[in-house]
Amino acid sequence: MKRIVSFLIALSLVIPVTTKIVKAEDKPVVITVDAGHGGKDSGATYTHDGKKVYEKTLNLKIAKAIRDELETYDNVVVYMTRTGDTYPTLSERVELAVSKKSDLLFSAHINASVDHKSTGMYALVSRGLYRPKLAEVTKAIGKNCLTYLHNVTGMTDRGYLLRTLSDTYYPGKIKADYYYIIRQGVIDNIPSMIMEHGFIDNAADYSKLNSDAELKTIGQVDATAIAEYFNLSKKSEVAYNEAAEALEEAQSPYDDAKAAYEQALADKQELTDEIDNLDSGIAEAQEQVTKDQQAIEETQATINSLNEQLEALSEDEDDEAIQADLDTAQQELEALKAKLAEDENALTTAQDNYETSKQELEARLAELETTISELYAVYQAAKNDYQAALNTYNKALKAYEADLASISSFKAIKLSKPSVTVKNTSDGINLSWKKVPYAAGYKVYRASSKSGTYSKIKTLSASKLSYTDTSVTNGKAAYYKVYAYLDDQSVASSVKTMVYLTSPSITYCKNVKKKSIKVKWTKNDKATGYVVRYVKGSTTKTVTVKGAATLSKTIKSLTKKKTYKVSVRAYKTLSDTKYYSPYSSAQSVKIKK
């Protein structure tokens, strides 16, 4: 993030208009803005459409606009040599800049010519014959002023105006610069310059100076050129970056709290289903016993009917067929009685276990309801924090984009660097980033080593802020850069490294000893070790297991009658950094022993 900036604007030679606290470790840039002429000194004058125009008045409006625009930047202190129609002497103007230890003295002027035919803008700067570094500063700022002012006003860029005196010298017999503010600034070791914003007596130039709105724009352009040289950040940009960081910090707790709450709701549904299944199991067992009893009654009726038929036969009638049917029916009856006894035993067992099981399930459900209530409170708090961070981010983004738009007509937009996060998912390595204002889209590049050759693997539109790389290999490191691009401009994120790891699966998870859980999992032979996570309500703890071949862990000192959710993930260490797989599906275990 660029430096934090603040402003101090002067009401007069020594009285600041606005004061903002600057962090001690952040040395602010100090700018003294001079409105040329003033008071008894009108500067150039000319009459347009019967109205006399005074340079001093136009200069002051431009200078105030410079001040006001610089107030939108951080880590800068601004003084003005005058804020009204007064006349500080030239020496007083420089003395103010010196007393405030200014990094720049910028004097706003408008030119005039004898024949009233000259036109265009000049940046008056030191020749650089003495203390050339001062001239480097003012030439760089002057070049930007001339370029941007030409872009926005159409006035001719006449370049630098470099003049020296023939009879006045700097130390070493070096010819001194012609203009007092520039010359004295060099003597006092302060970059000093004069910006001539066209000719007041030229109709074409004056048409760009004859309204407050146009003078304000000129001042804003000057301030932008100054801010660009000193690498100042708009307050809106600083706020945007801070909001983006805050949103990123709020994202993970929100995601975790949401996942935990939703998992608890799923667990509740499972318990509710178990209770329902318990009730329906009793009903089904009772229904089966009733069916058995009905079948016995029907078979017994069949036997009774067959016996009556046998008794009704005369001695010479054949009873073999009826006797065979009777034998079959009696066999069926015995089988039905045996099944009834078996089903009655099952019903008795179910009834015996029903109350205990239901009480246990209902107790677990009640405990889970408490947990859900706690998790919901955590989830809502995290959601509120995330929503507040998102609202702040959106407002900051809107303000930052508005600031960018305000200068886009005369200055190329500079894209900011994407802020990228990476993580392993079940599908691959996921990259996500915050929106870069004015980016037309994003390009994702990958390499097999940090200093290796990066190849493009995906191009995404401006609305896409994440990408999952599925062409990854377990245990292999991948290095990524995300580029934001606009026309011919592209800005790369810092390199992001991730080792892809598949998640282990839990194969065994039980309460086998007093107040302990033994958990086993599948091997990831590319891992350095594993992390076992166990969650009780809203309390989460982890234990690290070193070595890819160690595939079990006993978690001790747990709380009896409490339910724990256990999951496992793999990790690999690369250059002292641990990279983690996603966690496995969780297993629920109640501590009964």
N, C-alpha and C positions, 0 to 999 in steps of 0.2 A: 504494500500500500504506500502511496506517496506520502510526503510529509504532511503533518497536520498544520494548518495555517490559521492565523488570526489577524485582525485588522486594528490599526490605530490611526484615525483620521484627524487631521488638525483643523480646528476652527480658524485659527490665525497662525501667526508665525510660530507660536509656542504652545497653543492650547489645543489638545486633542479633542476631536469631535466624538469618536467612538473608541472605547477601550474594551478589549477582550483578553482574558487571562491566557497566557501562552505557557506551555509546559517548559520547565527550566531546561530540559534536555533538548528541546527543539528551538534552535536559534532562528528567530523569524527573519524573513527578508524585509528590509526597510526601504521604502520608496518615498522620495519627496517629489511631489507633483507641483510644478510651478505654472500658474496662469500668467503668461507674459503680459507685461505693461501693467495698467491699472491706475486708478486715481487720477492724478494730474497728467499722467502719461497715457494718452488714448491709443498709442500705437498707430497702425495704418488706419485710414478712414477713406470712405468712398460713398457716394450718393447713388442709390439704386431706386428708381421709380419715385424720386422726390424725397426719399428717406435716407438720412445719413446713417451709415453703419460704422460702428467703432470696433476695431480689432480686439480691444481689451475686453469687451462684453462677450464676444464670441469665444475668446480664449478661456474665459472663466467657465463658460458653459461646458466646453470640452473638458477642462480640467476636473470639474465636478463629476462629469460622466465617467472619467477615468477612475476617480476615487470610488464612485458608487459601484462600478463594475468590479474593481479590485476587492470590494467588501464581500463579493460572492466567492472569494477564494480564501483558503486557510493559510495560516502561518505567514502572514504578511502584515506589516505595520506601515500605514500610509500617513504621511504628513502633507499639508498644503501650505504653500508660501502665502497664499491669501485665499479667503473665501468670500470676500466682498470687494467693493470698488475702492481698494486701497492701493498704495504704492510702496511696497517694500523695495529698498534699493537692491541693485544687483548683488552687492556684497552681502546684504542681509539674507538674500535668498540662498546663496551658497553657504553662508554661515549656519543657517538652519539645517541644511543637509549634512554639514559637517558635525554639528552638535548632536544630531540624531544618529550618527554613524550610518548614514544611508548607503545602501548598495547601488542606488541609482538616483540621479537628479534628472527629472524629465520635464522639459519646459515646452508648453504648448503655445504655438504661434500660428499666425496667418500672414502670408506674404503680400507685397505690393510692388509695383514696378513704375518706373518713370513714365513710360509710354502707355501704360495700362493694357499692354498686349501679352505680357508673359502669362504663362499658365503652368500648372502642375505642382507636384509636391516634392519637397526636399527633406532629407535627414541631415541635419548639421551635426557633425561629429568631429572628434579630434583626428588629426592626420596620423597620430600614433608615432610621431617621431620621438616623443618622450613618454615613458611609461606606456608602451604599446598595448599592454594587456587591457588597459582602460578602453582603448579604441576598439579592441576586439568585442568587448561587451556592447558598446553603443552601436557599432556597425551591425552586429547580429540583430539587436532589437530594431534598429532603423530599417534593416532589410525587410523584416517581417511586417513592420508598420506600413512601409511603402507597398509591399505586395498585397497585403490584406485590404488596405485602403483603396488601392486601385481596383481590386476585385469587387468591393462593395459600392464604391462611389463612381468609378469610371474615370476619375481624375488621373492625369498622366504621372507616371512614376519617373521623376527626374534623377533619382539616385541620391548619392551623397554629395554634400557641398563641403569641400575641404579648403579652408583658408588659413593662412598664417600671416603674422605681422612681420614687417621687414626690419623693425627696430626694437623688438622685444624678444627676449630669449628665456628659455628654460635653462636650468643648470647644464653646463657642458656646451654652451653656445649653440643650443638647439633652438631653431625658430619656434616661437610660441604660437599657439592657435589664436585665431583672430577674435572670436567671440568670447566675451568676458566669462560667461557662465561655464563654457567649455574649458577655457584656459585656467580659470581659478579652480575648477573641479579637478583638473589634472594636477595642479600644484598641491591641492589638498588630498590627492589620491582617491578621488571619487568619480566613477563613471558619470559623465554629464553630457546631455545632448539636447538639441532643440529640434522640434518637429514642426516644419512649416506645412500647414494643411491647405495648400492651394493659394491662389491669389484673390484677395478681397476685391480687387478692381477689375477682375476678369469675369464677365457675365456667366460664362460657362462654369467656371469654378464656383462662383458665388451661388449658382443655382443648387449646388450641393451643400451649401452652408446657411441657407436662408430660413431654416426652421429649427425649432428646438429638437424635434425628432431626429433630424439629420445630424445635428451637432452631438446629440446623445449617442448615436450610432458610431460616429467618428471616435468619440471617447471610449466606447466599448471596444472598438477595434484596437486602439492603442493599448488599452489595458490587457487585452488578450495577447498581444505581442509581448508585452512585458512579462505576463504570467507564464507564457510558453518558454521564454528564455530561462526564467528562474525555476522552471519545472514545478510550478504551483498546481495544486489540485483544487478544483471547484469544491466548495463545501458540500455541494450535492453529491459529488463523486465520492468524497470521504464518507458521507452519510450512507451512500449506496453500498460501498464496500463493507462498512461496519454492519449494515443491515443484512447483507449477504452472509457475513460470518455468523451473525446472531441466528439467522434462519438455519444455517447449516448445523449450528450447535443445538438448536431446538428440534431438529429433524429426528435424530437418533432416539432421544428419550420418548418422543411422540410415537415413533414406529414401534419401539420396544413395549411401551405401555399399551398401545393398541393391540399388538400381537398377544400380549399376556392376558388382556381382558377378553379378547375374542376366544383365546384358547380355554379360558375359564368357563366361558359360556358354552363352549363345545363340551367341556367336561361335565357341566351341569346337565346337558341334554343326554349324555351317556348314562349318568346316574339315574336320571328320570326314566330313561328307557329300561334300565335294569330293574327299577322298582315296578314298572309296568309289566315287564316280563315275569317278575316274581309273582305278581297278582294273577297274570294270565296263566302261569304255570300251575298254580293251585286249581284254577278253574278248569283247565284242561285235564288235570289228573282226576278231579271229581267227576267230570263228564265221562272220562274213560271208565271209571268204576260203575257209573250208572249204566253205560252201554253194556258192560260185562254182565251186570245183573239182569238187564233186559234180555240179553242173549240166553242166559241160563234159564230164565222164566220161559222163554219161547221153546228152548230145547226140552225142558221138562214137560211142557204141554204136549210136545210131539211124542215124547216117551209115553205119557199118560194115554194119549190117543191110540198109540200102537198097542199098548197093553189091553185097552178096551176091545180093540179089533181081535186080538188073540182070544180073549175070553168069549167073544161072540161066535167064534168058529165052531162048527160041529166036529165030532171026533174024526170023521173021514175027510175033512177038508185039509188042504196043504197049507201049513203055516210057515213054510221055509222062507218065503220072500219077506213076510212081515217080521219074522225073527231077525233076518239080516238087517232090515232097516232099524229095528230096535237096538241091535248091537251097535250099529253105527252111531245112532243118536246117543246111546249111553257113553260111548267113547268121546263124542263131542262134548257131552256134559262134563265129563271129568276134565277134559282139556280147558273148558271154559272156567270151571271152578279153580283150576290151577292158575289161569291167567288172572281171574278175579283176585285171588290171594296175592299174586305178584303186584297187581295194580293197586290193591288196598295197602300193601306195604309201602309202595312208592308214594301214595297219597299221605300215609301216616308220616313217612320221612319228610316229605315236603312240608306237611303241617307242623311237624316238630321244628324244622329249620326256618319256617316262614317268619315267625315273630322275631327270632334272633337276626336273621338276614335282613329283614325289613328295617328293624331298629338300627342295625349297623349302617345300611344304605342311607336311611333318613338322617342319621347322625353325620355321615360324610356329606350328605347334601346340605345340611344346616351349616356345617363347617365351611363348605364351598360357597354357600350364600354369603357368609361373612367375608370370605376371601374376595368374592366378586365385588362386594360393596367397597372393599378397600382398593381393589384394582381399578374399579370404576372411578373412584375419587382421584387416584393417581393418573388414570387415563384422561379424565376431564381436565385436570390441572395441566398435564402435558399438552393436551389439545389446545387449551386456552393460550398457553405460552407460545405454542407453534403458530396459532392463528394470529396472535398479536405480533409475532415476529414476521409472519407473512404479510400482514397489513402494513407494517412499517417498511418492509422490503418493497412492496408494490408502490407505496407512496414515494420512497426514496428513488426507486427506478424511474417513476414518472417525472420527478423533479430533475433527475440527472439527464434523462432524455430530452427534456425541455431545454435545459442548458446547452446540451449538444446541438439541438436544433437551432438555437439562437445564433450560433457561430458557424453553422454548416454552410452558409451562403458565401463565406469568404475564406474559410479555413477548412482544410481536409479533416474529416473526423478521424480521430485516433481510436482504434478499437482497444479495449482493455483486455488483459490476459485472462483466459478462462480459468475459473477455480474448479478443479476436478477432484472428485473422490472416487476411489475404486474399492470394490469388495467382491468376494467370491459368492456365487449363488449356485443353486442346483443346476442351472443351465449353462454356466460359464462365468467369465469375469465381467462384472457390470461396472461401467463408467457412467457417472452422472456429473452434471455441472450446472452452474447458475447461468441465467441468460446474460449474454454480452450485448449491451445496447448497440443497436444499429448493425449487428452482424447479419449477413445474408444467409449464413448457414455455418455448419461445422464439419470438419474433416478429422477422422480418427486415424492415427498412424501407430504402427506397432513395430518393435524391434526385439531381437532375441538377446540383446545386451544393451546396457545403458548408453554406451558410446557407439553402438552399431548403426547400421543403415535402417532408417525408419521407412516402412512402406505403408501406403494408404490402404486401409481395409474397409473404410466406409465414409460416405458423404451423406450428411443429413441436412434437412431444412432448418430454418431458424426456430421453428416451433418444437423441434426434437431436442430434448435436453438430457438424453441418456442413450446408452447403447450397450448391448450385451454381446461380448465376443465369445461365440460358441466353439470356435476352432482352436481350442486350447487343450493342453495335455496335462494330465495329473502329474504334479511334482515339478513342472517346468515353469520357469519365471518368464513373464512377459513385461515389456516396457512400453509405455504409451505416452503419446502426446496428442492433445486435442487442439486443433487450430480453429479459431474464429476467423471468418473471412468476409470481406466486403470489397467487391470489384477486384483490383489488383493487390489489395492489402490483406495480409493475414498475420495473426498473432498467435503464437504457440503457448500452451500451458507449460508449466514445469513438468519434468518427467515423472510419471507415476508408475510405480513398480507393484506387481502382484504375482505371487506364486499360486497357480491354480491347484486346488486340492479337492478331491471328492470327499463327501461326508461318510464317516463310518456308520454302520447300522448296529443297533443294540440287539444282541442275540439272547441275552439273559439279564434279568433285573428283578431280584427278589430280596425280601427281608428274611435272611437265612440265620442270622445270629441276633443276639440281644442288641436292640437299638442300632442296627446297622443294615446297610443294603449292599449286596454284591452285584456289580454290573459287569457284563462282558460285551465286547463289540468286535466287529470285523476289522481286519487289518488293512491299513493303507501303507504299503511298503515304501512309499516316497516321503512319509511323514517323519518329523523329528520326534514327535510325541503327540499326546492327546490332552484335551481339557474336558473334565467331567463336570457338568453343571447340575446342581440339584436345587429345586425351587420349592419352598414351603410358603404358600400364600403369596405375599408380596416380598418375601425375603429370598434373595438369590445368592448362592455361594458356589465357588468353583474350586477344583483341585487339579493340579497339573500332573500328568503321568509322562515321564520321560522314556523315550525309546519306542521305535515303530513296532517292535515285537511284543511289547507289554500290552496285553489286550484285556486286562481286567483290573478292577479296583474295588476295594471294600471301603465304603463310606461309613464312618463310625460316629458315635455320640449324637445320634439323632433323637428326636422326641417321640416317645411312644404315643400311639393312637393318632398320629398325624400322618397326612398323606404328602408324599414328595413326588415331584415330577423330575425325572432324570433324563438328561440328553448328553451326547458326546460330540465333540468335534476334533478334527486333526489340526496340527500346526506344523509348519516347517520353518526353520531358522535359516535366514540368508543374510549374510553381512550384519549380524547382530540384530536383525529385525525379524520378528515373528509374523508369519502370514497364516491366516486361519481359514479352514473350510467352514461352510455353514454348519450349524448344529443338526444332529440327527433328529428324527421324530422322537418326541418325549414319551417315556414310559412312566405310568403312575404306580406308585408302591405305597401301601399303608403299613406303618410300623406296628405290628401286632405283638412282636416278641420284645 
